[in-house]
């Protein structure tokens, strides 16, 4: 309704819309360490804006990263060195074709939880920015985050938390609010607009002001639909405490996955925070089984893989029905593991890609 009302009264102007101001005020009220906000429409844009601002503020080009931060040149430049740093770090198959060779050796990945690796990067390079996800496949490592924050303080490095995925999943705002570790800049997307295109970059005034000394602009950043959707989304989130609902739903899913695996004598590893849970089948055919799950569940009317982004619409009833249907697939997997079925004869197409690797 909020979005339809915005469209009815005009959704586009060259000027900033009032909803943008209201949304900025709301986000800052939720994050007491932050003073200013910029808005964009996609996660990749928001990540690039944050890097532009941080580089402008630090006056240093080189960045240390931990996590997935989009498709733009600055991020993909990691793979220009030819040693597949991003594949070892998080995501395979990312070719830097089209990325200027001059960006080589400007971005350095480190593994989540490996403080010595980060110290080595900082010792051998003029790093101006550390950019990382607060968590991806595990619960946040508070002690690690504190060490990163202390390093950034000691060396006068700007610390950015990319919360495009994790934001609003464990608290009303960034998941870093649960850790007591504050960044200098944080990025939000996905859940912020509940499906509508809106991302935000919040940060400390002395750093965010550096945007005025660069050029950051786009025609559609003043469009009203995203901010209107975000304002209403935050209102309903706060009222329902949606992060608690999706956490409880995720805990139920994880419990049922375990029960399912035990009943079919399948070994699985679970990962992720409760509202973003996932599992991996312990087998040399884990990717084939992941493919089979998607294939067979589609036949049953489910778009399914080995992970779930929980929403408040995932009720206990829906979860039970999903588990009942997944049980049939787990039975086939168990028969493959016992040698009674051939997994390759069950697949109707190619095996899926691996997707994100574990950060730690």
N, C-alpha and C positions, 0 to 999 in steps of 0.2 A: 504493500500500500504506500509506503514511504517513497519508494522508487517511482511508482506510477504517478504520484502527486508531483514529484520533481519533473517528470517528463511532461506532464500536463501544463506546468507553468514555465517550461523552458529549461533545458538542461545544459545549454552551452553559451558561454560568453568569453570574451577576451579577458575579462576581469575575474579576480578570485571570487568564488561564491561564498556566501556567509557560512554555509555548512562546513567549508574548509576551516574557517576560523574556529567554529564550535568544536570540530573534531580535534583540532590541534590543542585546544584548551583541555578537552577531555583526556587526551593521551598524556599530556603533561601532568595533569592532576593524578593520573594513575602511576606515574613514574617521577617521583620527587627529585631525582637527580638530573632530570632533563629540563631544558629551557625553551628549545625551539624545535620546529617540525618542518620538513619538506614532504610533499606528496608526489607519488607517481602512480602508474597503473599496473606495473608488473614487477615481479621479484628481481628479474635481471636488471631492469631500470633502477630499482631502489638500491641494489648492490653497487651498481656503477656510480650512482650519485654519491653514495656513502664513501666510496673510494676516492672520487674526485674531490670531495670536501676534505677528507683526511689528508690527501696529498697536498692540497692547497694550504692546509693548516700546518702540516709538519714540514713542508718544503722538502720532502724526501719521497722518491719514487718507489722504493722497494717495499714489498708487502709480504708478510708471513701469513699463511692461511691454514685453516683446519675446517674442512667441510665443503659442502656444495654451495656455490655462490652465483650460478647462472651461466650464460653462454657468451658473454661479451669478451672482447679481445683481451682485456686485462687478466681475466681468469684463465682463459684457454691458453694464454701465453706460457703457462707452466710446462706444457708439452712440447714447446719449441726446442727444448734441449735434447729431444730425441730419446729420452730414457723413460718415457711413459710415466712421469711422476704422478699424474692424476689417476692413472690406472692402479698404481701401487697404493695411492692415497685413499681413493674412494670410488671412482667411477671409470670403468674401462670403455674403450672404443671411441674416445673423444679425439678427433684429429684436428690439429691446429691449422688446417688449410685455410688460407685467407687472412690469417693473423700476421701482422707485420713482424718480420724477423727481428727488428730493432727492440722488440719487447722481451726478447730472450733474457733470462736471468733477472727479471724484475719481480717475480712472484715465487715464493718458496713454501711448499706444503710441509706441515708437520702433523704427526699422528696424535689423536686425542689421548690425553693421559701421559704422553711422553714429554715431560718438561725438559729433559736433557737434550732432546732433539731441537726443541725451540731455543734453548740456550745456545746451542751450537750455531743455529741460523743467525741469531742476534749477534753472536761474537764475530762472525765472519762476513757480515753484510750490514750496510747502512739502512736498517729497517726503520721506516717511519710509522708503519701501521701493522697491527696484528688484527686479523679478522677471523672470526671463528663462530661455529654453531655452539650454542650452550650445551646441546646434546643432540644425538641423532638416534643411535641404536641402543643406547644405554641410559640409565638414570644419570642426571648431572653429577659429575665428579667435583664436589665442592672444593676439596683441597687443591685439586689441579687448577680450578678456576681462580682460586685465591693466589696461587703461585704465578699464574699468567698475569693477573692484575698487578701483583707486586713487581714483576719484571717490567711491565709497561710503565709503572710509576717511576721505577728506578732509572730507566733509560729514556724517559720522556717520550714514550711511544703511545700513539692513539690506539685504544682498544675498541673494536667494533664487535658487537654480538649480532649475528644474523639469526633472527627469530622468525623468518618468513614461514617456516614449518612449525616450530615449537610454540610460538606465541599463542596465548589463550588456551593452551591445552592442559596446563597444570595450575594456572592461577588466572586472575583477572588482569591480564597484561602479559609481560614477558615472563618466561619461565625462570629468568635470572632473579626475579623477585623472591623465589623460593630458596635461593642460595645465599642471598645477602651480598652478592658480588655485582657491582654496578659497572657498566661499560662507559665509554665516552660517547658512543653512538650505538643505537640499536635500530633494527629494521623489522618491520612487521608486514605481513601480507596474508594471503589465503583466507584464514578464518576471519580476519578483520572485516571483510566485505561480505562474508557468507555467500560467496559465489560471484559477487560483482567485483569488477576490476578496481582495486584500490590497494596501494601499498604506502607505507609511511616510513620516514627516516627521522628519528628523534635524537636529540643530542644536546650536549652542553653548549651554552651560548658562545664561548670563546672559540670553539671549534666550528660550530655551524655558521658563524658569521663569515667564515672564510669563503662560503659560497658566493658572497658578494664580489669577491676578487677573482671569480672565474665566470664561466658562462654555462648555465644549466637551465634548459628550457624545452618545452614541448607544447604543441598546440592543444592537445587533449588533456593536459594536466589540470586545466581549469574546469573540466566537465563535472557536472554536479551529481551524477548518478552514484559514483563511487563513494564520495563523502556522505551522501544521504543514506546509502545502504549501511555504511560503517557506523554512523551515529545510531541508527535503529538497531543494528546488530549488537553494539555495545550495551545499549539500553536493555535489550532482552537477555543478553548474556549475564549482566549484573543481576537482573531480577531472578533468573532461573538458577544462577550459579552453574552454568552449563559445563564448566570444567570438572565439576564434581560428578555430574551425570555421566559424562563420557568416560571418566576415570573408572567409575563403578561398572559401566558396560564393558570396558576393556578388561577389567579384572575377571568378569564373568567369562568373556571370550577366552582368555588365557587359561582359566581353570578348565573349560570345556575342551580346549585343544589338548591339554595334558591328559584328560580322561580318555579322549578319543585315541591318542597315541598309545596309551597304556592298554586299552581294550583291544587294539589291533597289533600290539607288540611292535610298535614303531618308535624309534629313538628320534626325538626332536630337541633342538635348542631354541629357546624363546629369547627374544630381544625386544628392545624398545620400551618407552614409557607406556603405562597402562592404556592411555588414550590413543597411542599409535603402536600397537603391538604387532609382532611378526614372529614367524618361526621358520627354522630351516630343518629339513629332514636329514639326519646323519646318514648319508649314503653317497657313494660315488655317482649315483644317478639323481642327486638332489635337484639339478636344473630340469631334468626330464620329468621328475615328479611335480615340480612347480608348474611345468607346462601342462601336465595331465590335469592338475587341479583346475586350472583356468578352463581348459577344454571341456572337461566333464561337468563343471559347475555351470558353464554357459548353457549346456543342454538342459539344465534344470532351472534356468532363468536367473542365475546369479552371475554377476560380474565379480569374479573372485580370484585372489592369488594367495600368497602366503603372508600377507600383511593386511591390516585394516586401518583406515582412518575413521575412527569412531565419530558419530554425530549423535545429537539428542534423539534422532529418529530411530536409532538402533535400540529398540525395546527388547525386553527379555524374550518376548514371544518371537520376534524376528530372529534373534540370536539362536534360540532353540531350533527354529525351523532350518536355519543355515547350518547348524551343527549336524542335524539329522541328515541333511543332504550331503554334507561333507563326509559323513561316516561311510557312505557307499564308495567314495573315491579312496578313502584311507584303506578300505578293505582291498581294493585293487592294488594299491601300493604295497600292502603287506604281502599279497600273493606274489608280486614281482620280487620282493625281497627274499621270499622263501623259494623262489625259482619255479613257481607254478604258472606264472605268466611272464611274458616278455614285454617290458615297458615300451620298446620301440615299435612293437606290433600294435600297441594301443594308441600311439600318437597319430593324429591325422595331418600333422604339419611339422614345420621345423621346431627345434628346441628354442625356447626363449632365451634372451640375453640375461646376464646375471643381475643387472641393475646395480644398486648401491652396494658397495662392500661395507664391512664393519669398519667404523672409524678407529677403533682401538685394537 
